[in-house]
Amino acid sequence: MLVTFTTKAWADITMFGEIAVQLIKLMGHSGTVPSAILAEDVPAALENLKVAIEQAAPDESEEEDDDSSERKVSIPTRAFPLIELLTAAAEQKSDVMWHD
């Protein structure tokens, strides 16, 4: 499953479903797809996501293994496009929606 985030303030962003649902939950939402956040709730969702990412980042760096042939993409890296979308939506007071 792929999840696409949309807002009038930014280009659409598509993510793998498992990661998208994880980030939606970090924003303080139920994780339901499809769903939306009203413009007035976007700043709080953005702050929730940023705080959760900051708290998760040190734990992930400990899991890195230099001998690993496969590198994992960190949650902060995966969240970056969504943070940009939410920031633009908050600035322009725009709703954010997501669907599969």
N, C-alpha and C positions, 0 to 999 in steps of 0.2 A: 504494500500500500504506500502511496505517496500522499503527502498532505501539502496543500498550497495555501500560503498566507497571503491575504490581499488587503489593500487599503488604497484609498484615493491618493494618499500622500507619498507613495513609494511603489517601486516595481514589485510585482509578485515574486514570492520566494517559495520554492518547492523543496521539501525535505522528505527523507525516508520516514515512514509512519511512526516507527518506534521512537526515534529521536524527537520527532515533532511532538508526540504525545508527552514525552518526558519534559520537554521545554514548556509545553502548555501547562503542565502540572506545576512546574517551578514558578510560573507566573501567578499561581494561586487559583487556577481554573480547575475544573473537574477532569479535564482530559478528553472531553467529549468531542468527537469529530462527526459532522460539522458543527461549528458554533461561532461565537463572535464576542468581542468586547466592545462596549459602547465607548465613545470618545472620552467621556468624563472618567472612565475607569482605566484607560490606557496608561496614564502616568503611574498609577499604583502597580499595575501589572509589570511595567518596565522596571520599577524599583524592586519588586519581588524577585524578578528574574536576575537582575544584577547582583543582589545580595546572595541569592542561592548560588550563582556562578562563583562569586568570590569565596564563598565557604567551601565549595567543592573543589576548586582549583588546586589547593595544596595536597589534597588526598590523591589526586590523579597523578601528580608528578612523582609520588613515591612508588607508583605502580610501574613506571617506565623501566624497561629492561633493555640495556644496550645490546644484548645478544639476540634480541627478538628480530626475526626476519620480517615480521609484519608490524607496522606501527599503527596505533590506534589514534584516531582524530579525537582530540580532547573536547569536552563539553563546552568550555569557553570558546573554542574555535568554531564549533558547530553553531553556537548561539549567536555569534557575531552578526550574521546577516539579519537575524530576527531582532536583535537589539537595535540595529540601524533602522529597520522598518518601524519598530515601536517608537523610537525616538522621533522619526519624521511624523508619525501619526499623532504623537503627543503635541508636537510643535504646531501642527496644522489642525488639531482638534478633529481628527478623523477616526471613524470606527475601524476596527480590525476584525476581519473574518478569516476563517479557515475551513477548508473542505477537502475531501479526498477525491 
